[in-house]
C-alpha cells in the first residue's frame, strides 16, 4: 500500500512539471514597431530571406544562444530546423555571401534590452522572461 502512495506522489509531482517544460514562447519586437507579421514572415526574417519590414525599415533579428529557454521551441515551430541544420544553413549563407545569422544573445534579458533600443529588431523569449516594455507580435504554444 505504501508503494502506491509513493508512485501516486511521484506521478503528481512529475505531471505538475510538464507546463514549465513546454512554456509558451513569444516573438517580440521594438515597442514602437507598427508592423504586423505572421509565422511565415517571421521564419523568413530569421533565415535572412526578408530584410525589411513592410514600412521599409531594416529587419534586425535577434537569436538566443543554444540552451537558452525558448530556443528549441522557436527553432522547431518557427524556423523548422534543428540546431545542426541551422548551423549548416548559416555556414552556407556566409560562405556564399548571401546573408549573415541573427545577432546572438546570452540571455533573454540582454536580448530584450537590445530590442527596446533598436528599431526594426525582432526576437523571441520564453513567456516567463517577457519584459513588459517590448511589443509581443506572436505567442507560440
Backbone torsions as a table, in degrees:
resi	resn	phi	psi	omega
1	UNK	NA	-37.4	-179.5
2	UNK	-62.7	-38.4	-178.3
3	UNK	-66.9	-29.0	176.6
4	UNK	-65.8	-40.4	177.8
5	UNK	-64.2	-41.7	-179.9
6	UNK	-64.5	-45.1	179.3
7	UNK	-64.4	-43.8	179.4
8	UNK	-61.2	-45.5	179.1
9	UNK	-63.5	-41.6	178.0
10	UNK	-62.2	-41.3	179.5
11	UNK	-65.0	-44.0	179.4
12	UNK	-62.8	-45.5	178.9
13	UNK	-63.2	-44.3	179.7
14	UNK	-62.3	-44.1	-180.0
15	UNK	-68.3	-30.8	179.2
16	UNK	-69.0	-18.6	-179.5
17	UNK	-88.6	-12.1	-177.1
18	UNK	-59.7	-48.2	-179.3
19	UNK	-56.9	-37.0	-179.9
20	UNK	-70.2	-28.3	178.5
21	UNK	-73.6	-25.9	-178.9
22	UNK	-119.4	48.7	-178.5
23	UNK	-68.3	157.1	178.1
24	UNK	-71.1	147.2	174.9
25	UNK	-113.7	137.5	179.4
26	UNK	-115.7	137.7	174.5
27	UNK	-91.2	126.7	-172.2
28	UNK	-127.0	161.4	-178.6
29	UNK	-146.5	179.7	176.3
30	UNK	-56.7	140.9	-175.5
31	UNK	-60.2	-25.9	-179.0
32	UNK	-94.5	2.4	-178.6
33	UNK	-67.9	122.4	-178.4
34	UNK	-98.4	-3.2	-177.0
35	UNK	-74.7	148.1	174.8
36	UNK	-114.1	138.3	179.1
37	UNK	-138.9	156.2	176.6
38	UNK	-107.1	-180.0	-176.7
39	UNK	-58.6	-42.1	-178.9
40	UNK	-63.6	-43.0	-179.5
41	UNK	-67.6	-36.8	176.7
42	UNK	-63.4	-43.2	177.0
43	UNK	-57.4	-46.6	-179.0
44	UNK	-62.2	-37.1	178.0
45	UNK	-64.9	-43.0	-177.4
46	UNK	-77.1	-13.7	175.1
47	UNK	-100.6	6.0	176.7
48	UNK	76.2	14.2	-178.5
49	UNK	-88.4	-31.1	173.9
50	UNK	-107.6	120.9	-173.3
51	UNK	-107.6	-13.3	179.1
52	UNK	-134.0	151.7	173.4
53	UNK	-76.2	169.7	178.6
54	UNK	-58.2	-30.4	-179.4
55	UNK	-82.7	1.5	177.9
56	UNK	94.1	-8.8	179.3
57	UNK	-73.7	155.0	-175.8
58	UNK	-73.7	132.7	173.9
59	UNK	-76.4	130.9	178.6
60	UNK	-128.2	87.0	-177.5
61	UNK	-72.3	146.6	178.9
62	UNK	-124.8	133.2	-176.5
63	UNK	-121.9	147.3	175.0
64	UNK	-88.4	149.7	175.6
65	UNK	-62.2	154.3	176.9
66	UNK	-54.8	140.1	178.9
67	UNK	91.9	-10.9	178.9
68	UNK	-75.7	148.0	179.7
69	UNK	-57.9	132.7	177.8
70	UNK	95.1	-20.6	-175.5
71	UNK	-63.9	-47.2	-179.2
72	UNK	-61.0	-43.4	178.2
73	UNK	-61.1	-44.8	-179.9
74	UNK	-62.3	-45.1	179.7
75	UNK	-61.5	-43.1	-178.2
76	UNK	-70.3	-46.5	-172.2
77	UNK	-86.5	-31.1	-176.0
78	UNK	-105.1	-60.6	-175.9
79	UNK	-73.4	-30.3	-179.9
80	UNK	59.9	42.1	175.9
81	UNK	-139.8	150.6	173.0
82	UNK	-78.1	169.4	178.5
83	UNK	-57.3	-47.3	-178.2
84	UNK	-68.5	-38.2	178.2
85	UNK	-64.9	-40.2	178.5
86	UNK	-66.3	-41.6	177.2
87	UNK	-61.0	-41.4	177.7
88	UNK	-64.3	-42.2	179.4
89	UNK	-57.8	-49.4	-177.7
90	UNK	-70.0	-30.0	175.3
91	UNK	-63.5	-43.2	177.8
92	UNK	-64.8	-43.8	-179.0
93	UNK	-63.7	-41.4	178.6
94	UNK	-66.9	-43.6	-178.7
95	UNK	-62.1	-38.3	-178.5
96	UNK	-90.0	4.2	-179.1
97	UNK	58.3	31.8	-179.7
98	UNK	-95.4	-7.7	179.8
99	UNK	169.8	169.8	176.5
100	UNK	-130.7	150.9	-176.4
101	UNK	-67.1	161.4	176.4
102	UNK	-59.6	155.9	175.3
103	UNK	-62.1	134.7	-178.2
104	UNK	-95.6	144.0	177.4
105	UNK	-130.3	143.9	-177.4
106	UNK	-82.1	-16.0	-178.8
107	UNK	-151.1	154.5	175.4
108	UNK	-59.8	-36.4	-179.8
109	UNK	-63.5	-45.6	179.4
110	UNK	-63.1	-40.7	179.4
111	UNK	-62.2	-46.8	-176.5
112	UNK	-68.3	-33.2	174.8
113	UNK	-61.3	-41.6	178.3
114	UNK	-68.2	-41.6	179.2
115	UNK	-58.7	-42.5	-178.4
116	UNK	-62.2	-32.2	-177.5
117	UNK	-91.9	-8.8	-168.8
118	UNK	-121.6	100.5	175.3
119	UNK	-59.7	139.5	-179.0
120	UNK	88.9	-6.1	-178.6
121	UNK	-75.4	147.8	175.8
122	UNK	-143.5	139.1	-179.7
123	UNK	-153.9	-165.9	179.9
124	UNK	-150.8	150.3	176.6
125	UNK	-147.4	158.6	169.5
126	UNK	-63.7	138.7	-176.1
127	UNK	-57.5	-30.3	178.8
128	UNK	-65.1	-22.5	-178.8
129	UNK	-99.5	6.7	-173.2
130	UNK	-63.8	128.8	174.2
131	UNK	-90.3	126.1	-177.7
132	UNK	-65.1	-10.0	-179.8
133	UNK	-80.6	-16.1	179.1
134	UNK	-91.4	161.9	179.0
135	UNK	-97.1	131.0	178.1
136	UNK	-86.7	126.3	177.1
137	UNK	-96.2	-35.7	-173.3
138	UNK	-158.5	142.1	175.5
139	UNK	-111.1	123.7	177.1
140	UNK	-97.2	136.9	179.5
141	UNK	-116.6	NA	NA
